[in-house]
């Protein structure tokens, strides 16, 4: 049940609550509860809202909000249940979260001593913030109030409660948040000591008293003046209450007693609920935590935290006999030498509850490196001081060029004095030999000047460059430097972070409050974090967590808490796939017509250079009888291509050989056995044939035609079947083919619903595409 904002009013010692029930079917429920009498408030609850007590006219919008994709609006009424519900399942405002929604509820804390709950100041840029809980409503204005929202809870029963908050939002769509808290009273209210209700009939005052003795529980009546008289049966107007209205409730042990109004003498009835949860004393709880001495030779401490039970509660150290007492839930601290102890809590109930808790008071911390995987672990160290040093990981050189680059490159073999054999895929096509055919047909890949684009390289080398050379004499004519577009190896760049105390002595690491994004996913997966600035050192990650208020993730480091001396940054090992993504721009526009090759070089200190050469290519303004194939993919395409947003452009000898008309047809045979066309849709398919290209281009085309996005000669197409290459023969240049469907073409999309309207008497299960449901036609 969600209390509605401001739909609550009081009369004398009654309070009416109007609440929204979000469980299906959605409804508004109005209830009446007894409260402490207030002589200054005397509107009439029987007929409706009092003047000035409810700022809504009939039909006014009380509240509006989203439940999933449903928009819910509540309209005011002036009769029970005082609000009506309207649901819009297609509300545009509920299709996505409100833009700019940044309301974050503060933590709600209940204090038994003051019977108050405090909600830490909510964060929002769209104030003010309204808050509502059963019977309590208000508005929080950050500029006017400091320290959050505080309100009394004497009228709330024990148990779990939720404070609902909403701000002004953007465009009239408020943001919402919730803050939960729990009421656990150690001393339930007892029977009233005086009269619990009074009313006047004519000139006689009637006072009602509660009595519980050997004769049972009952209500007695006293009149003022003592000689006055009141009839045995009254009207509701004379009684001032309706029959059965709750007056008050209290506990006698574990039994709850409710006093309800009656129109017959003694004008109140006693209702008893044995073993009521609201009158049961909660179980006594005890937790203990040890603290090391602050200096050598000093005492440590054991901190006991008690909850539940009947107060006062006594906590004792079993080994020493020392004891202390608490009058309410909270903590007690015992000064103890390092060692193992048992704390025992005993409440004042009958019978008393007794709970034990072990605690270890640690010895003075020995600072040093506590990680056995470091190169310098400190023997006997119990606290990590960030001095751990780690051997650099063994790095294996990686140098690869994804298959779907427009050019094919092969890695140079290192020259040596031994016989060099052709190896697996490291020899240019024109340099490969075949038995019985020493002279191969030279194939030069065709490139138009407008076919430029980046060349992608996957490597853990630290620099990548390319040079363009004339085919034949090897003369260098152009150079290009690579750019690392994705860093997936090594250490991440220092990131500003916030550090704080976890509450149990360790260091918590969060994204700063001023940051727009949470901690990076690579940091949340890191095993160690290197801090610099106000807190320096290398620390292991103890655990990860999620903030209860904001939901933001955080890390807990193996670093005893100490306040930083300034701003703190963190870096960490990215732990990626073993390579970074580099791109080298290739621009053919400035080259004269001719044949060229591209040489890619990767360098890193201490490593031999990695060098790859491309197949020869011919640059010209145009190449007759060629088609331009462009392709890309949304993901890593099962390891075949690494995606960084590039669109490779591949030009091959080919021709659109013929059109292949195709389509879909759906026919229904009705109850008279007559076929009826339901739909008929045309499809335009074109057969693309490539001619006399080497096998490495067939490989590229096969994968390109399986990707999410494919364009041929500037037109979007899609292949339903695989690209097929002809059988390889002694002659190594072969053809291939693939059927492509044109996605958008003039005249497409008007072939549906070719048949007549179906007769109503036919039994037919029809899928309604627009409505998203199945309908059975006919009886």
Number of C-alpha atoms within 10 A of each C-alpha: 14 16 24 25 23 23 25 22 22 24 21 18 19 22 17 20 22 25 24 18 15 13 8 6 6 14 17 20 17 15 12 16 16 19 18 13 15 12 9 8 13 14 17 13 16 12 10 17 24 17 9 9 13 15 13 17 12 12 13 13 14 19 16 16 17 23 11 11 16 17 19 19 17 22 18 21 18 16 12 16 17 20 27 19 15 13 15 13 15 11 14 11 16 19 14 11 13 17 12 12 18 16 24 21 24 21 18 22 17 20 17 17 10 10 15 15 20 18 21 17 21 24 15 20 13 17 19 16 24 18 25 21 20 22 22 21 19 15 17 20 16 17 8 6 10 11 11 16 20 16 14 14 20 13 14 14 14 17 12 10 16 17 21 21 25 26 27 19 22 14 9 10 19 21 24 21 17 18 21 16 17 16 19 21 24 21 15 19 14 14 17 13 9 10 15 15 18 16 14 15 15 9 11 16 17 23 19 19 18 20 15 11 7 6 7 7 14 16 18 14 15 15 16 13 11 10 7 12 15 15 8 10 14 16 13 13 10 14 20 16 21 16 17 13 16 21 21 19 18 17 22 15 14 16 17 23 21 18 22 20 23 22 21 15 15 19 23 26 22 15 13 16 13 13 13 14 14 19 24 18 18 15 14 20 18 22 18 20 16 25 21 21 20 13 11 10 11 14 18 22 21 26 17 22 17 23 19 19 27 23 19 15 24 18 27 19 20 13 10 10 9 12 15 13 16 15 13 20 23 11 16 17 15 19 16 20 18 21 13 13 20 16 24 19 26 23 24 14 14 7 7 13 17 19 16 18 16 16 20 18 22 18 21 19 17 15 17 19 25 24 20 11 12 14 12 16 17 19 12 12 15 16 17 24 19 23 19 21 15 12 9 6 7 6 9 9 14 14 18 17 22 18 20 25 21 24 25 21 25 20 20 14 15 9 8 7 5 6 6 10 8 12 8 7 12 15 20 17 22 15 13 13 13 11 6 7 10 10 11 16 12 12 17 19 24 19 25 19 17 14 20 17 18 18 21 29 24 20 24 26 20 12 16 25 19 22 18 23 19 18 18 10 8 11 12 15 11 16 17 15 16 21 16 17 12 13 16 19 17 17 13 16 13 14 17 18 19 17 24 16 15 15 9 11 14 17 23 24 23 20 20 16 10 8 11 8 10 15 20 11 10 14 20 18 15 16 15 17 23 18 21 18 14 13 19 17 17 25 24 19 20 15 13 14 13 11 10 11 15 12 11 14 18 21 24 21 24 24 20 19 17 13 12 14 10 10 13 20 20 22 20 22 19 19 17 12 9 16 22 21 22 26 21 20 17 19 17 20 15 8 15 11 14 11 19 24 22 24 20 25 20 22 17 14 9 6 10 11 13 21 20 21 22 20 22 24 20 19 22 18 13 12 15 7 12 19 20 17 21 22 22 24 19 12 15 11 15 7 10 12 20 23 17 17 10 16 19 20 22 26 20 22 18 20 15 17 12 12 14 14 11 12 12 11 13 14 12 15 13 15 11 7 8 8 12 16 16 17 16 16 16 16 17 16 20 20 16 20 21 25 18 16 20 20 18 15 21 21 15 18 24 19 17 26 25 19 17 14 16 21 20 19 12 11 13 17 20 19 19 12 11 16 22 16 20 15 9 12 8 10 11 16 17 17 19 21 22 21 23 26 20 18 14 12 11 5 8 13 11 10 15 14 13 15 15 10 10 16 11 10 11 15 14 18 11 11 12 10 8 6 7 8 9 11 11 11 14 12 8
